[in-house]
Amino acid sequence: MSRLHLCIAFACAMGCSGSASAQEKQEKKALKVTAPMTPPTWALLEREVLNASSDACRKFYDRYFDEKGWLLCVERWGGDDGPDDAIENCNDWPILHALGGSDEVRKLYKKAWEGHLRQYTLAKTTQVPFAKDGMYYKEFPVMFDWLHNAEGLTVFQMQGLSDPRDAKFAPRARRFAGFYLNEDPGALNYDPKHKIIRSMFNGSRGPLLRKATALDWAGDPIEVKNRFRPGHGETSYEEMLAHFKDYNDIIGDHPQNLMATSLALTAYMNTGESKYKDWIIEYVGAWRQRILDNEGIIPTNVGLDGNTGSNAGGKWYGGVYGWGFTVEVPQTKLLAHRNTHHLGLNGFGNAYLLTGDDRWLDPWRRMIDKVNSQGKKSASGAMTYPHMYGDKGWYDFSAEKYKHGAEEIWYWSMKDTDLARLPDGGWPAFLQGKSPNYAEQVLRQDLDAIRKKGAAMRADESTPDTRLADDSMRFNPATVANLVRLMLGGLHHGNRTLVLHSRVRYFDPVKRRPGVPADVAALVEKMTADVTVLTLVNVSPVHSRRVIIQAGAYGEHQFTTATTDGTTMTVNGPHLEVELDPGAGAQIKLGTKRYAHPPTLDWPW
């Protein structure tokens, strides 16, 4: 008897009820896996990380949120601590649910999201002028920089993978994107003539078109000593102001504003309306041309007249968070280099997700090579490489090569020449078969991290009136970065994961929800430009399980074939259902045509 059975399954047999849609009536090929597989250690560890993270999230929520979903803290505005930090306490919870975490995680993060919207709409500043009527307006930050906006919008953005069918999600996606398509007359953030977002401070009340002050960044005066512990280590409000004293040149565009394209991408994936895609291509295209015009280096200020550097003293490297943005830390008097140009890669990745066109990657790979070509030998004879650029040229040399974006570019292109820019080891090495114990090692580390965060939370003696919004973030137990790599073959961008790039994702056709079903573990073991190799295993010796594999986080890829146990079947679609007998497992080699479909938030049924 063959260890693998190929069969035809109907979508309406996948746990659906009532009348079937046209899509549900279509025949869908499926695999039935009967071969027993002793659960690998990685599979048991993976299931435990999913379960432990889910359980720990419940305890975290009970400790730091109230029954309304409000964070138990002192509400403040600012770059030190603000609305973005409040909901950042639940970052990665939507991804955890989308991977297969408990439905209660979804319930709790949505409650926290709704609660913090109300909490920070009611919270008002007394001295920061643009937030005196509320830190949120129309459920969105009134105006702030995208380094912080992105942190506060990650939960909403990733809800698209967890619960896009929520009645409030689509209207918000359209409204948020509309702030950057000039659909709201009170938020004309975008200049279509010069193709710029007009200020680093932007949001639902539009752009800030004056120099920023330390007060704008630091927020209202606050008692610090013996009460709070600001995240940057300040011991007084005066030090908080001093931290931001040089954060002035925010007029005009900066690469980090490219993260706003993620809002338009979510609206596009939710609605299919071409205007969102068109705007992304237009805006990212303008930045691509700026790199080419600036001798291969992305500028960090584009003035209101559309000219590079015109609102930063004519310096292409000028402006807050620019190539030359080096400031003094008030507590230590040491210099800190704060250049965030690399956050602009998010926009280029969004354009690539929409098109699969290498023209969005090539300027970045060339920039990496050009910066590193400025390397020089140190006094000891070792090579060093720059990471900053100022009035005297390249500076901030270190032994580490400049590599911002190197992993993403390799991941998107799957070219060996791009892989060569990465250091040896880690996840890429695992995918090449060079680090066979990698999965077990990182999953054990994740379990240890969950344990340590739980212990630290239990030892936390803070009270709501001595707690800033970001104080509890260090205890957030949702631990997903390695799960994203291992289960999905995906990239996780930390606390600014506005869009998830992955080779596959999973759905439970019985419970009609995203994520792997109970007892199912998945491991992406190899990826090339046209092949995805993964192992699926049902660790339950009692229950059979069914799982749908999707090609890409948003169905942007297509499976051409599926091969396992020497048998190949034709798929030619973005979904493949697998039925796993109790205790069964198999390695599946999936022929993959990448970026074959428009990305969508639709589910397989």
N, C-alpha and C positions, 0 to 999 in steps of 0.2 A: 504494500500500500504506500502511495507517495506521501512523503512527509509534508508536502505542501499541496493545497488544493486551490486552483484558480476557479473563480465562479463569477457569475453576473449577479449583482445585487441591485435592487431598486431603491431609489432615494426614499420613497414613501414607506419602505420597510425599516427606515433608520429612526424608529421611535416617533414618527409623526402621527398625528391624529387629525380627523376631520378631512376636508377636501384637500387635495394636493395641488400645488401650483404647477405651472408648466415646467419649472426647473425640477421640482420633485418627481415629476412623471418621467424624467429622462433616466435611461438606464445608466448605472454607474458601476464600473468594474471594481471588484474587491478581491482581497486576498484572504484566504482562510488558513491560519497557521495552526498546525496540530502538533508539530515536533516539540517534545518536552525540552526545556532549558532550565537547568539548575540556576536559580536567581544569582546573577553575578553580584559581587560586593557593591559595585557602583550603583546597581539598580536598587538595592536595599537602602543604601545611603541616600540616594536621590529621593526615594519615597519618604524617608525620615526627614530630610530637609524641608520638603513640601509640608509635611504634617507639623513639624516643630515650628516652622515659621508661622503657619496659620494659628496654632495654639498660642504662640507668644504674642501675636498681634492682638488677640483678644485681651490678654492681660495688659498689654501696653495701652490699649484704648481705655480700658477701665481705670487705669491709673492717671491718665493725662487729659481725658476728655470728659465733658459732662453729658447729661442725657439729651441735650440739644445738639450735640456735636461741636460745641465750642471748646477750644483748647483752653485749659486752665493755666492762664499766664497773664502777665501784664501786657496789654496790646500797645504796640509802638509802631511808628513809621521809621524806615531808614535802611541803609545798607548794612548796618551792624545787626539789626534785628527788625523784622517787619512782617507784613502779611504773608510774603512768600515763605518765610520760615514756618509759619503756623501750619500750613497744609503740607509743607515739606516733611513734616513728621510722619506723613502717610505715604511718602514716596516709595515706589516699588510695590505697594499693595495691589494696584490694578494688575501689574505684571504677574505678581504671585498668583492672583486669581486666574489670570489668563493661562498660566502654566498648568493649573490644576489644583491650586489652593482652594480652601473651603469657601463655600458661598457666603459664610458669615464675614469673611474678609471683604468681599464685595459690599455687603450691607454696611459694614463699619466705615470703609473709606468713603462711600457715598454720603453717609451721614456726616462725616467730618468735613467733606467738601462743601456740602450745603450749609453746615453750621458755620464754617469759617467765612463763607461769603456774607452771611448775615452779620457775623461778629465784626468783620472789618469794613463793612458798609456803615455800620453804626459807629465804629471807632473813628474819631476825628482828631486832627492835630490842633494845637493852639497857636503855633508859630509858623510851621511849614505851610506856605500859602496855598499850594495847590491841593492839599489834603484836608483843608479845614471843614469841608462838607462831607467828608468820608474818605477813607483810604481806598475803598473800592467804589466804583461808579459803574452802573450797568453790569455788575458782577465781574469787573475787570479792574486791574490796577489803574489808578488815575493817570499817572505818568511816572515811569521809572526806567532804568536801563535793563537790557535783556539778559545780562548776567544774572540779575535777580528775577526778572519776569519769568524767565525759563524755569527757574527752580520752583516757582509758585504755580506754574501751569503744567508741570509734568503729570500730576495726578489726573487732571482733566484730559490731557492728550492721550494718556495710556488707558483711560476709560474706553477709548475707541476699540481696544482689543478685548476688553472685559465685558462692557455693557453698552454698546453703541445704540441699543434699542430703547434706552431710557428716554422718556418723552421730552426731557429737558435738554438732552444732549445735542440733537441736531440744531435747534434754534440757537443754542449757545455757540456751536461751531460756526454757524453763519454770521452771528453777531460779532464774534471775536475776530474772524477774518475780515469782516466788513470795516473794522477800525483801520485796516491797512489797505483796503481797496477804496477808501474814501466814500464809503456808503453811508457813513454817519457824519452829518454836517458839523457835529461838535468834536470830531476827531479826525481832522484832515492831516494825518501823519505822513502821507505819501505825496511826493511831488512827481506827477507822471511825466512832466516835461524833462526834468533832469534825472528821473528814475532814482530818486533817493528817498529814504526815510529821513525826515528833516531834522531830527535831533536824536541824541542818545537817550534822552528822557522822552518816552512816548507812551501812549496808552489810550484809555477811553475818554480822556479829556484833551487829547491831542498832544502835539509836541511842545516841549519847553524851549522857547526861542530866545533865551538869554543865558548868560553864563550861570552855571550852577554855583551854589554856595555850600559851605560846610554844613550849614543848617539843613539845606535841602537833602543832603545825604545822611546826616547823623540823626535827624529827627529832633523832636522837642527836648528841652532840658529834662534830665532825669537824675535821681539820686543813684549813685553807683556804689560807693564804698560801703562795705559791710552788708550790702543787700544783693547786688547783681554781679554777675561775672560775664561781661560782654565777650563775644566770641573772639575778638582781636586782642584781648588781654588788657583793655584799658581799665584804669583804676579810678577814673573821674570823667565827668561829662566833658571837661575841658580837653582831655586826651581823645575823646571821641570826636570832637570837632577838629582837633589837630590831625587826626588820622585822615580826614577828608579835606584838609585846607587847600590842597592842590588839585582837587577834582573839579576843575572849573570849565574846561573847554569841551562842552558837550553839544554845542550847536553843530548841525550837519550830520552826515552819516558815518557810521562805523561798522566794520564787518560783523560785529556781534548782532546787529539788527537783522542780519540774514536769518536768525532763528525765528523771526516772525513768519517766515514762509511756512513753518510747520503748521501754523493755524490755517493757512489757506489750503495746505495739503490735506489736513483733516476734513475741512469743509468739502473739498473735492472728492475725497474718498467716501464721504457720507452722502453727497448729493449727486455726484457725477457732472456737475455744472462746469463747463469748460473755462469760465471766466477765472476760476481759481488757479487752474493750471496755467492759463495764459499769463496771469500776473506773476506767478512764480518764475516762469521762464524769462519774462521781461526783466524782472528785478535781479535775478541771479545772473542773467546775461549781461546786464550793465556792470555788475561787479567783476564778471569774468573779463570784460574788456578793460576794466581799470587795472587789473593785474597785468594784462598784456601791455597796456600803455605805460605802466610804471616799471618797465624793465623786468617784469617777472615777479615783482613783490607786491602783495596786496597792500594798498595804502590804508591808513587808519583814521583818516579824516577826509571827507568829501564835503566841501562847503555848500551853502545854500544856492550858490550860483552854478553848482555842478562841477566846479574845478577842484582838483585834488589839493588838499591842505589849506584851502582858502579861509577856513574858519579856525585854523591852528597856526597862524603866523606863516602861512605858505609852506609848511612842512608836511610832506606826505606821511611822515612817521609821527606826527604830532597828535594831540588830543588825549583826553582821558582814556586810559587803557590802550594807548597807542604803542607803537614799536619803541618809542623813546620815553615811555611813562615810568620813570623811576622816582620813587618818593621816599621820604624819611619816616621810619616807624617812630612815633613820638616817645614810646616807653623806652626804647633801646638806643635810639639815634642811629640805628643801622639803616642801610638803604635796602629797599624792596623793589624788585622789578615786576611790574604788573601789566603785562602785555597780553590782551585777550583776543588778538586778531584771529587766532585759530578757531574761535567759536563760529566764525563765518563758514567753516567747512560744512556745518549743518545744512545750510541753504544749498550748497552744491550737491550734497548727498540727496536732498529732496528732489532736485532737478534730475539727478541720475536715476532715482527710483521711478520717476515718471517716464524717462526716455531710454535708459540704458546706454546713453550716448557718452563715449569716452571724452568728448570735448569738455565735459564738466570736471573731469579728473585731471586732465593733462596739465593745466596751469598749476595745480597744487603739487603734483609730483615734481614738476620743474622748479617750483619755488623751494621745495625741500633740498633738491640738489644744488640750487644756486646758493642758498644760505650756507650749506655745508662746504661749498667750494671756497668760502671765505675763511675756512679754518687755518690755523697757524700753530706752529710749534711753541710750546711753553719753554720756560727757562730750563726745565729738566729734559727737554727734547720730545716730550709727548705731544701728540696732536690735541688741540682744543678747538671748539666750535662756538660761534656766536649765537645768541638768542635775542639780542636787542639791537636797535639801531638808533643813533642820536646825532647830534650836531657834529660830532667828531667821527662818525662812521659806526661800524659794527663794534659791539661791546658785549659784556656779560659772557665771556668765553668760559667753557667748561669742557671736561673730557667727554661728556655725553653729547652725541650728535643731535642737531636739531631734527626732530622727527614728528612734529605735530601733523597729524593726519596720515601718517605712513600706514598704520594698521588699517584704517578705513579704506584708503585707496587700494591696498592689496585685497581687502575683503570684497570690495565692489568689482574690481577688475579680474581678480583671480589670475593675475599674471606673475610669472616667476621673477620678472625684473622688478616688480613692486614688492614681492616678498623679500627680495634681497636687502631692502632698506630696514627690515626689522631685525632686532637682536635675536640671537638664538634662544630657544627654549620656549616655555609657556604653552599657551593654547595652540598657536600655529605649529609648533613642533609636534604636539599631540596629533593634530590632523594629518601630519606627515608620517605618523607611525613611529616617531622618535622618542616619545615619552609615554609608554604604555600605562604607567601608574598615575598619570596626571589626574584623571577623573576622580579616582578614589582619594587622592591627596587633597584636592581642593574641596571636595564635599565633606571630608572630615574637618577641614578648616572651617567650613561654613557652620557645621554643627557646634564646633567649639566657640565660634563667634556668637551664635545665638545664646549659648549657655552663659557666656561672659556678659552679654548685654542684659540678660535677665537678672543676673546677680547684681550688676551695677544699678539697674532700675530699682531693685528691692532695697538697695543701700542708699538710694537717693533720699535725702532728708529735706529737699526743697519744698516750699509751699507755693500755692498759686500766686501770692503777692510778692514772692522773691524769685519768681521764675520768668525768664524771657522766653519768647516763642521758640528760639533755637536751642534752649537748654536741654530739652528732652530728646532732640533729634539723635543724639549719640546713642540712645537706647532703642531706636527704631529696629525691630527684629526682622523685618522683611529682608531676606537674604537671597537675592535672585541673580546676581551678575553671572555666577558660574553656571547656574541652571540655564540661563539664556544661552550661554556658549555651548553647553553640553547637550541640552535637550533640543534647542532650536537651531544650533549652528548660527548664532546671532551675535550682534554687537550690542553691548550695554554701555550707554554714555553717562552713567552715574546719575547725579541729581539733576541732570538736564536731558533726560531721555525723552525727547519730545516726539520722536519717531523711532520705531523699532525696526531695524534691518535684520532679517533672519532668513535662513534658507527654507525652513519649514515652521509650521505650528500645528496644533492639534485641537480636535473637537471631540466631545463626547456625544455621539448621536442618540444615546438612550436618555440622558438627562437634558439634552438639548442645550448645552452650554460649552464655552470654550475650555480648553485644557485637556490633559490626559485623564481618562477615567480612573477611578480608584484601582489601585494595585498595578497600574501600567507604568512602566519606566521606559525612557527613550534616551538614546545616546547617538548623536551625530559623530561618526568616527572618521569621516573623510569627506572633503569637498574639493572638487575641481570646477573648472568653468562649466562643465556639462554633466557632472555626476555628483550625486549626493548618496553617501552610504550611511545608513543608520541601523541600529539594532533596537527592536521593540521586544519587550518581555512582559509577560503577565506573571507577577510574583505570587498571585493567589493560586494555591493548588486546588481550590474548590470552585471558583466562579470563572466563567468565560467572560471576556471583555471585548468590546468593539470600540475602535478609535478611527477617526478620520484624520488623515495627514493632509495638510494643505501646503501647497508649494508657495512659500513666501509668507511673511507676516500678514500681508494684505492681498494674497492671491496673485501677486505680480509675476510669479514664475509659472512654469508648466512642467508637469511630469510627462515624459515621452514614453518611458518604459519602466517596468518594475521587474527586477530579477532577484530570485532567491532560491536556494537549493537547486541551482542549475536550470531553473525554469524561468522563462521570460514571458511577460505579457505586455501588450500595448495598452497605454493609458491615454496619452494625448489629452490631458486635462489638468486642472489645478488641484484636483482632489483624488485621493485614493483611500478607500475604507479597508481596514484590516480587522479581521475577527480572530481573536487569540483564545485558543482553548485553555482550560485551567493549566497553569504551569508551563505554558508554551511560549516560545520566543523564536525570533529569526532575525538574521541580518538581511536587510533589503537594500539592494543597489538600485537607485532611482535615476534614470536618465533625466536630465533637467535642462530645460530651455529657459534661461533666465530673462527676466524683464520682457515677458511675452504678452502680458496683459496689463491694462490700466489697474493700478492698485485700488482696492475697495475695502470697506468695512463690512461688507455683506458676509453672512455666514453661509455654509454649504447648503442649507435647506431654506 
